[in-house]
Structures are given as structure tokens and as C-alpha cells.
Amino acid sequence: MSGGSEKKVYQARSITVTFEARRCLHAAECVQGLPEVFDIAKRPWIQPGNATAERLAEVVRRCPSGALRYELVDGGTDAPAGPP
């Protein structure tokens, strides 16, 4: 039995993206939002160096399941959005 959640980490110079497969709903927000970073035909399938940290963070925040998360090298994280 494999215990716990398995998170994969993908690092670039200014951002680190993590992916937790068991949480993924396959909504494809990532693939549609930044196909140059999220490409399921490539290995690794997440290549965070192919976009700016700001643009990548914007797309990761669209992930409806929370399977994708990010942390900026300067310390910023993807805090859940509050009500408008």
C-alpha cells in the first residue's frame, strides 16, 4: 500500500510547481492555459521554465481541484482566493 499523497515537484528559476495526481479532476485548465508548460505528451509533463513565473502562477490558480500549487522563489504562494 502506498501511503500518503504523492506530490511531484517541478522547479524553475523563479517558481516551483507541485502536482498531486490523486487530486486532479482533469479539467485541463493547465493544458489549455499554458500548453508550452503543461504538455502531457512530454516528460516531464510540466516544464515551468517555459513561461514567466507570473503567467504560470496565474494558470495554476485556475486549477479547480488544487492538484497544482506553486511557490515563488521570493516567497509568494498560491493562497486560496477569498470571496470578492
ZATIGU-686346 format. One line per 8 residues: number of its first residue (from 1); their letters; for each residue x, y, z of C-alpha. Coordinates in nm, 4 decimals. Example, Ala and Ser with C-alpha at 12.3 -4.5 7.8 and 13.67 -1.06 7.14 Angstrom:
BEGIN
1 = as = 1.2300/-0.4500/0.7800 ~ 1.3670/-0.1060/0.7140
END
This chain:
BEGIN
1 = msggsekk = 0.0000/0.0000/0.0000 ~ 0.1407/0.3403/-0.0937 ~ 0.0669/0.5731/0.1947 ~ 0.0105/0.9454/0.1754 ~ -0.0224/1.1768/-0.1160 ~ 0.2460/1.1712/-0.3775 ~ 0.3415/1.5216/-0.4847 ~ 0.5763/1.5811/-0.7725
9 = vyqarsit = 0.7887/1.8935/-0.7751 ~ 0.8874/2.0905/-1.0861 ~ 1.1331/2.3759/-1.0367 ~ 1.2315/2.6746/-1.2447 ~ 1.4498/2.9693/-1.1537 ~ 1.1728/3.1833/-1.0035 ~ 0.8859/2.9393/-0.9340 ~ 0.8279/2.5864/-0.8073
17 = vtfearrc = 0.5147/2.3992/-0.9151 ~ 0.3850/2.0912/-0.7353 ~ 0.1365/1.8399/-0.8721 ~ -0.0685/1.5894/-0.6725 ~ -0.2118/1.3404/-0.9234 ~ -0.4738/1.1899/-0.6938 ~ -0.6439/1.5305/-0.6606 ~ -0.6533/1.6033/-1.0348
25 = lhaaecvq = -1.0006/1.6321/-1.1911 ~ -0.8624/1.6502/-1.5472 ~ -1.0377/1.9811/-1.6145 ~ -0.7444/2.0707/-1.8450 ~ -0.7278/2.4338/-1.7282 ~ -0.3494/2.3992/-1.7165 ~ -0.3067/2.2360/-2.0575 ~ -0.5386/2.4860/-2.2249
33 = glpevfdi = -0.3962/2.7838/-2.0376 ~ -0.0261/2.7180/-2.0987 ~ 0.0338/2.4328/-2.3426 ~ 0.4030/2.5271/-2.3643 ~ 0.4382/2.4401/-1.9931 ~ 0.1760/2.1677/-1.9426 ~ 0.2169/1.9049/-2.2147 ~ 0.1038/1.5518/-2.1342
41 = akrpwiqp = 0.2947/1.4157/-2.4336 ~ 0.6293/1.5253/-2.2850 ~ 0.8315/1.4063/-1.9882 ~ 0.8376/1.5787/-1.7559 ~ 0.4899/1.6960/-1.8478 ~ 0.5301/2.0210/-1.6523 ~ 0.8116/2.2477/-1.7735 ~ 0.7873/2.5624/-1.5599
49 = gnataerl = 1.0838/2.7277/-1.7285 ~ 0.8797/2.7717/-2.0479 ~ 0.6752/3.0671/-1.9132 ~ 0.7172/3.3607/-1.6797 ~ 0.6523/3.2919/-1.3126 ~ 0.3670/3.5428/-1.3163 ~ 0.1880/3.3796/-1.6086 ~ 0.2454/3.0301/-1.4695
57 = aevvrrcp = 0.1089/3.1316/-1.1282 ~ -0.1994/3.2783/-1.2973 ~ -0.2744/2.9494/-1.4752 ~ -0.2006/2.7318/-1.1690 ~ -0.4527/2.9378/-0.9684 ~ -0.7209/2.8241/-1.2170 ~ -0.6791/2.4591/-1.1138 ~ -1.0229/2.3670/-0.9746
65 = sgalryel = -0.9041/2.0711/-0.7670 ~ -0.5937/2.2194/-0.6089 ~ -0.3810/1.9431/-0.7621 ~ -0.1472/2.2127/-0.8907 ~ 0.0160/2.4538/-0.6468 ~ 0.3041/2.6950/-0.6753 ~ 0.5566/2.8791/-0.4669 ~ 0.7504/3.1775/-0.5913
73 = vdggtdap = 1.1202/3.1960/-0.5110 ~ 1.0562/3.5336/-0.3461 ~ 0.8222/3.3604/-0.1008 ~ 0.4787/3.4226/-0.2551 ~ 0.2393/3.1266/-0.2564 ~ -0.0942/3.0382/-0.4059 ~ -0.3243/3.1297/-0.1195 ~ -0.6874/3.0348/-0.1847
81 = agpp = -0.8928/3.3192/-0.3246 ~ -1.1402/3.4727/-0.0838 ~ -1.4870/3.5985/-0.1668 ~ -1.4966/3.9083/-0.3896
END
